[in-house]
Amino acid sequence: MAIHCVFIALYQTSSRYVAYFYVLSWLFLGAYIFQNLATGVMVSSYQTIREKMDELEAGARDAELQQANVNQLLDKVGLSYSTTH
């Protein structure tokens, strides 16, 4: 509502183009700030998801390495282990 009062005051005392420029500049500034906030939230969300996916992939690689080590040890002893039943 304050921007409306400023617009009326500028329109009555100055050129109407100054008033239009003032209102449009506020609109563009607000849109720019909102766009940056929305983009920041999306980037932060995607970064969090990516970190979780990296942790899951690292855990899967560790499990595969552990399984390979167990299979190598069992082969040395002369036993075999199958993960399929």
Helices and strands as residue ranges (DSSP letters): H 2-13, H 16-77
